Amino acid sequence: MQSLDRLRPAILLLTGVIGAAGVAMAAAATHMGGALLGPASAMCLAHAPALLALYACGDKIRTSSLSALAMVIGVLLFAGDLAAKQFLGSGLFPMAAPSGGMLMMAGWLLAGAGALFPPRR
């Protein structure tokens, strides 16, 4: 897991991108009427604070980096697929959104699994 800790700065950067994308998609959904952008925005705005918390608690939750990585990839796949369908007319690839959803769920389960391991010292 320590090798994943090297990804922490990238995860923090992507956390900001995901949060900003969530706000942008919410605005686009409101002004353009994009039905697919609402759920994409909701996933971004729900996971950005969770990712920030995982980053902040990285020294206490042993599974934080792996959990955050799963959530980041999941959100990018899920929201990216819905945004691609909205703006381009086709998704990223077949099953991209469901795969992203499964990764987000895995990320949450990994975050909870952190309770099974002693905190880092």
N, C-alpha and C positions, 0 to 999 in steps of 0.2 A: 504494500500500500504506500510505502514511502516514495516509490517512483511516481505514483499518481500525484503526490504532493507538489511535484514540480509544475503541475498543470494549474495550480491554484491561481496564479496571476491571470492566466488565460480565462479561467472560469469566472473570475471577478469581472474581467473585461466583457465577456459574453453576457454576464448578468445584467450589466448596464445596457447592452445592446438589446437584450430580450425585453427589459423594462421599457425602453424607449420605443421598441417595435410594438409593444402592447398598446401604448398610448397612441401611436400613429395609426394602428389598425382600428382602434376604437373611434378615433376621429374620422377615418375613412369610412367606416361602417355607418357612422351617423350621417355624414354628408353625402355619401355615394349610395347608401342603401345596400351595401354588400353583405348579404346574408351569411357568407362564410367567414367574414372578417370578425364578427362578434365572438364566435367560439375561439378563434385563433387568438384574439386579443385577451379573452378571459384566461386562457392557458398561460399566455405570457405574463399577464399581470398577477396571476396566482403564484407562479413559480419564481418570478424575480425576487420577491421578498424571502422566499424559502431558500433560494440560492445564496442570497446575501447572508442569511442566518447561518447556513452551512459554512460559508466562508469565515464568518466571524467566530464560529465555534469549532473551527478546524482543529484546534489543539485539545479539545475536550471530547469530540466525537470521532472515534477511530475510522468510521466508515464515511466521513464527510466528503472526502475527495471522490471516492467511487460513486457515492450517492449523487453528488453534484454533477459528475460527468454523465451519469445516466439521465438525469433530469435535463441537462443542457441539450444533449443529443435528442432526447425525446421531444422537447419543446421545439427545437429547430425542425425536426421532421414533421411534427403535427402541424404547427402553425405555418411552416413553410409550404407544406402540401396544400393547406386550405387557401393560403394567399396565392399560390401558383394557380390553383383552380379558379380563383376569383379574377385574377388579372390576366392570366395567360390562356385560360380555358381548359387546361389539363394539369394534373398533379405532377409531383416530382417523379414518382414511379409507383407502380401498383403496390398497394398496402402500406404506403409511406405513413399516412395518418394513423392507422391502427398500430403500426410498429412503434411510432412515436408515443402513442398512448400507453402501450405496454412498457416502454422504457421509462416513462414518467412514473408509472405505478411501481416499477422495480426500484426506481430512485427513492420513492417514499418508503418502501419496505426496507431498503438498505439503510436509510436514515434511522428508522426505528430499530433496526438490528444493531445499531451503534450502542444501544443500551446493554447489549450482551457482552460487550468488551470493556475492559477497564480504560479510563481516560488516559490520554498520553501524558507523559511527564516531561 
